[in-house]
Amino acid sequence: MAKNTNSSRRLKGYYEFSKKYPSRRGERPIHESRRAKKRERIKIILFCVFLCCLFVASFVTIKFCYNLSRRPLPETHGDSSAVTMDSLDKLRAVYIDNSFLDNSTEIDQALESASKNGFNAVVLDFKTQEGILTYESDLITYSEKTEYNTISQSIIKRIKDRGFLVVARIFCFEDSIAPQRLNAYVHEDAENTKIWFDDSAINNGKVWLDPTNSNAVSYLTKVVGEVVKAGADCIYLESVQFPASREGSVPVFTKDDKTLNRNLVLMEFLEKAVSSANGRPVILGLPLEAVNNGDAEKWGGTLFDTAAQMCSPIILPPENGDYITYIENNYIVMNDKAKNNFSTVKIIPTVKNTVLNDQFYNNLSSSKAESYIIIP
């Protein structure tokens, strides 16, 4: 019996007269142009690139979410109500001598007087001109009791309970104690064989900390950090300078001081001090000369705009004219000039107390100088 080759099922195929032929991606034209083939190939490549990008984006997102879920919650250290530059509107501070701190009655009287005269802050010496730390510190221990009273937590609390801010004054490189502890002397020669003194032995000359010495810089920044932890609201840095040469004795800091950029050294120190202040406002106290004209030996130029948020030039009474007016004029001019600064945003003059004028405090508080610091 002959095999029946005719099937009722219609087979799909193509013939000489067909326009399309079957393929894995559907029917395609038999006479497909090169342009169409190239377009098809580009579509396939773009689709593959899209899948790769989608995979990478998904992986990065999943990885980020995973790491974020495992990150510990941030811990808050210190007082959330700490004074910052943004929260500090006006600062009117008066110096209280360390000798008052051993008598609660004298402290209360000094605070009462400060309140009546419109002050909202007091200045205390946390590191003296001799280099003595007057607070409880782990950096230096003294074999004998010093003549200074310790600024204890109870004293700081007493001051703050009366509504005052605590401004901690720190003498920096002018220090006759730390150099021998840190081996950070200023020398008279590049070989470091002879220690330099700021005066003769007859006049009780003192040694200084070397601003180019890393041990000295590290020590001072640690002092700033400890003072902040002790409860200071603002840091007032003084003697941020290179010691000036005296007759017959020139201090030497490097093997070739002609290439030493003194201004850069001090600027870098101030950056580290501000970092150690942990957000507390840093005030740079310095002579008026350092703001206006500067000095190549002491500051390597001027220190008007530094990492310190506030600059406090010491304005002494003029030879002629009214002292209050002189303070007002400098306050206005320098604050206008500070508007173009990058870091230092405010000028707060440091003013000498004139005990002969009973109305000095009242006249100063009603002047155009909104902020000021009064020292003896």
C-alpha positions in Angstrom: 0.0 0.0 0.0 1.5 3.3 -1.0 2.3 5.8 1.8 0.1 8.8 1.9 2.4 11.8 1.8 -0.4 14.4 1.8 -1.2 15.5 5.4 -4.2 17.5 6.4 -2.0 19.5 8.9 -0.6 22.6 7.4 3.2 22.7 7.7 4.8 26.1 8.2 7.6 26.8 5.9 8.7 29.2 3.3 8.8 29.0 -0.4 10.5 30.9 -3.2 7.7 33.3 -3.4 7.6 33.9 0.5 8.4 37.3 1.9 9.3 36.1 5.4 10.8 33.1 7.0 10.4 31.7 10.6 13.2 32.3 13.1 13.8 32.1 16.9 12.9 35.7 17.3 9.8 35.5 15.1 9.3 36.0 11.4 12.0 38.0 9.6 12.1 39.4 6.1 14.0 37.2 3.7 15.6 40.1 1.9 16.6 42.0 5.1 18.8 45.1 4.6 22.1 45.6 6.3 20.7 48.7 8.0 17.9 46.6 9.6 20.4 44.0 10.7 22.6 46.7 12.3 19.7 48.3 14.0 18.7 44.9 15.4 22.2 44.2 16.7 22.3 47.7 18.4 19.0 46.9 20.1 20.4 43.7 21.5 23.6 45.4 22.7 21.7 48.2 24.4 19.4 45.7 26.1 22.4 43.8 27.4 24.0 47.0 28.7 20.7 48.0 30.4 20.6 44.6 32.1 24.2 45.1 33.3 23.5 48.6 34.6 20.4 47.4 36.4 22.3 44.7 38.1 25.0 47.0 39.2 22.5 49.6 40.5 20.6 46.9 42.3 23.8 45.5 43.9 24.9 49.0 45.1 21.5 49.8 46.5 21.2 46.5 48.4 24.8 46.8 49.7 24.2 50.4 50.9 21.0 49.4 52.7 22.8 46.5 54.3 25.6 48.7 55.6 23.2 51.3 56.7 21.2 48.8 58.7 24.4 47.6 60.5 25.7 51.1 61.3 25.4 52.0 65.0 23.4 55.0 66.0 25.5 58.1 66.5 26.4 58.9 70.1 26.0 62.4 71.4 28.8 63.7 73.6 28.8 66.7 75.7 26.1 69.2 76.4 23.7 69.8 73.5 23.2 73.4 74.8 26.9 74.1 74.3 27.8 77.6 73.1 28.6 77.8 69.4 29.4 80.7 67.1 25.8 80.5 65.8 24.3 80.7 69.2 26.6 83.5 70.5 25.1 86.9 69.7 26.9 89.3 72.0 29.9 88.6 74.2 30.7 91.0 77.0 33.3 89.5 79.2 35.2 90.8 82.2 38.4 89.3 83.7 38.2 87.8 87.2 41.6 87.4 88.9 42.5 83.9 90.1 43.1 85.1 93.6 39.3 85.6 94.0 38.6 81.9 93.5 39.5 80.7 97.0 36.8 82.8 98.6 33.1 82.2 97.7 32.2 85.6 99.0 34.7 87.4 96.7 33.5 85.3 93.8 29.9 86.2 94.4 30.8 89.9 94.8 32.7 89.9 91.5 29.8 88.2 89.7 27.3 90.6 91.2 29.4 93.5 90.0 29.7 92.0 86.5 26.0 91.5 86.3 25.3 95.1 87.3 27.7 96.4 84.6 26.1 94.5 81.8 28.5 91.6 81.4 27.4 88.1 80.3 30.7 86.3 80.6 33.8 86.1 82.7 37.5 85.5 81.7 39.6 83.1 83.8 43.2 82.1 83.3 43.3 78.3 82.6 46.9 78.5 81.5 49.0 81.3 82.9 51.7 83.4 81.3 54.2 81.3 83.2 52.7 78.1 81.8 50.9 76.9 84.9 47.7 74.9 84.3 45.1 76.2 86.9 42.6 73.4 86.3 42.7 69.7 87.0 44.9 68.3 84.3 46.6 65.1 83.4 49.2 66.7 81.2 51.5 68.2 83.8 52.0 67.5 87.5 53.7 69.9 89.9 56.0 68.8 92.6 55.0 71.8 94.8 51.7 73.6 95.2 51.5 76.6 92.9 50.4 80.0 94.0 47.3 79.7 91.8 43.9 78.5 92.9 42.5 75.5 91.0 39.5 76.2 88.8 37.3 73.4 90.0 34.0 72.1 88.7 32.2 73.8 91.6 33.6 77.2 90.7 32.6 76.7 87.0 29.1 75.7 88.1 28.8 78.7 90.4 29.7 81.0 87.6 27.3 79.3 85.1 24.5 79.2 87.6 24.6 83.0 87.8 24.0 83.1 84.0 27.6 83.8 82.9 29.7 82.1 80.2 33.2 81.0 81.0 35.9 82.3 78.7 39.1 80.3 79.2 42.3 82.3 78.6 45.2 80.2 77.5 48.7 81.6 77.0 50.2 79.5 74.3 53.9 79.6 73.3 54.8 82.0 76.1 55.5 79.2 78.6 58.5 78.8 80.9 57.4 75.4 82.4 56.4 73.1 79.5 59.6 73.4 77.4 61.7 71.4 79.8 59.0 68.8 80.2 58.5 68.4 76.4 62.0 69.1 75.2 60.5 71.9 73.1 62.9 74.8 73.8 63.6 77.7 71.5 67.4 77.6 70.9 70.0 80.1 69.9 71.7 77.9 67.3 70.6 75.5 64.6 72.4 72.7 66.3 70.2 73.1 69.4 73.1 73.2 71.8 72.1 76.5 73.5 68.7 77.4 75.0 67.3 80.8 74.2 65.9 83.2 76.9 63.7 86.2 76.2 65.9 88.3 78.6 69.1 88.1 80.5 69.5 86.0 83.7 69.7 89.2 85.7 66.3 90.3 84.5 64.9 86.8 85.1 64.7 85.8 81.4 62.3 83.0 80.5 62.3 80.2 78.0 59.5 79.8 75.3 57.8 76.9 73.6 59.0 76.5 70.0 56.1 77.0 67.6 57.8 74.8 65.1 58.1 71.9 67.5 55.4 69.2 67.1 55.5 68.3 70.8 54.7 71.9 71.7 51.8 72.1 69.3 50.4 68.7 70.4 50.6 69.8 74.1 48.8 73.1 73.5 46.0 71.5 71.5 45.6 68.9 74.2 45.3 71.8 76.7 42.5 73.3 74.6 40.7 69.9 74.6 41.0 69.5 78.4 39.7 73.0 79.0 36.7 72.4 76.9 35.9 69.2 78.8 36.4 71.1 82.0 33.4 73.3 81.0 34.8 76.4 79.2 32.3 78.0 76.8 34.8 79.9 74.8 38.6 79.6 74.3 40.7 82.8 74.4 44.2 82.1 72.9 47.0 84.6 73.7 50.7 84.7 72.8 50.2 82.9 69.5 53.4 84.2 68.1 57.1 83.6 67.7 59.3 85.1 70.4 61.1 88.2 69.3 64.8 88.5 69.4 66.5 90.6 72.0 69.8 92.5 71.8 72.6 90.1 71.3 70.4 87.0 71.2 68.4 85.8 68.2 66.1 82.8 68.5 66.7 80.0 65.9 63.9 77.6 64.9 65.2 75.6 61.9 68.4 75.0 60.1 67.5 77.8 57.7 65.1 80.3 59.1 65.2 82.3 55.9 62.9 79.8 54.3 60.7 79.5 57.4 57.1 80.6 56.8 56.1 81.8 60.3 52.7 82.9 59.3 51.9 79.4 57.9 53.2 77.7 61.1 50.9 79.8 63.3 47.9 79.4 60.9 48.3 75.6 61.1 48.5 75.7 64.9 45.3 77.7 65.0 43.5 75.2 62.8 44.5 72.4 65.2 43.5 74.4 68.2 40.1 75.2 66.7 39.6 71.5 65.9 40.4 70.6 69.6 37.9 73.1 70.8 35.2 70.8 69.5 32.8 73.5 68.2 33.4 76.0 71.0 34.2 79.5 69.7 37.9 80.3 69.6 39.0 83.9 70.2 42.4 85.0 69.1 43.7 87.7 71.4 46.7 89.7 70.0 48.1 93.2 69.8 46.5 95.6 67.5 49.7 95.6 65.5 49.2 92.0 64.5 45.8 92.9 62.9 46.8 96.1 61.1 50.4 95.9 59.9 51.7 92.7 61.3 55.3 91.8 62.0 57.6 89.5 60.0 59.4 88.2 63.1 56.5 87.6 65.5 53.6 86.6 63.2 55.2 86.3 59.8 52.7 89.0 58.6 49.3 89.6 60.1 46.8 87.3 61.8 43.6 89.1 61.0 41.9 86.1 59.2 42.7 82.7 60.7 40.9 79.6 61.7 39.7 81.2 64.9 36.1 82.4 64.6 36.8 85.6 66.5 39.7 88.0 66.5 40.3 90.2 69.6 42.8 92.9 69.1 44.0 94.6 72.3 43.0 98.3 72.0 44.9 100.5 74.4 43.8 104.0 75.3 44.9 106.6 72.7 47.3 109.3 73.6 44.7 111.9 72.6 40.9 111.6 72.4 38.1 109.7 74.1 38.8 106.0 74.8 35.2 104.9 74.2 35.1 106.7 70.8 38.4 105.1 69.8 37.0 101.6 70.7 33.8 102.3 68.8 35.7 103.4 65.6 38.0 100.4 65.6 35.1 98.0 66.3 33.1 99.3 63.3 36.0 99.5 60.9 37.4 96.0 61.7 34.0 94.3 61.7 33.3 95.8 58.3 36.7 94.5 57.1 36.0 91.0 58.6 32.9 90.6 56.4 35.3 89.6 53.6 37.1 87.0 55.8 36.8 83.3 55.2 37.1 82.1 58.8 37.3 84.9 61.3 33.8 86.3 61.2 33.8 88.8 64.1 36.0 91.2 65.8 35.7 91.6 69.5 38.1 94.2 71.0 40.0 93.4 74.2 39.9 96.6 76.3 42.1 97.7 79.2 40.1 98.5 82.3 40.3 102.1 83.3 39.8 102.1 87.0 39.9 105.9 87.2 36.7 106.3 85.3 33.7 105.2 87.3 31.4 105.5 84.3 33.6 103.5 81.9 31.5 100.3 82.1 28.2 102.2 81.5 29.6 104.3 78.7 31.1 101.2 77.0 27.9 99.2 77.3 25.9 102.0 75.6 28.4 102.4 72.8 28.3 101.0 69.3 30.7 98.2 70.4 28.2 95.3 70.9 30.9 92.9 72.1 34.1 93.4 74.1 36.4 91.7 76.6 37.9 93.7 79.5 41.2 92.8 81.1 43.2 94.6 83.8 
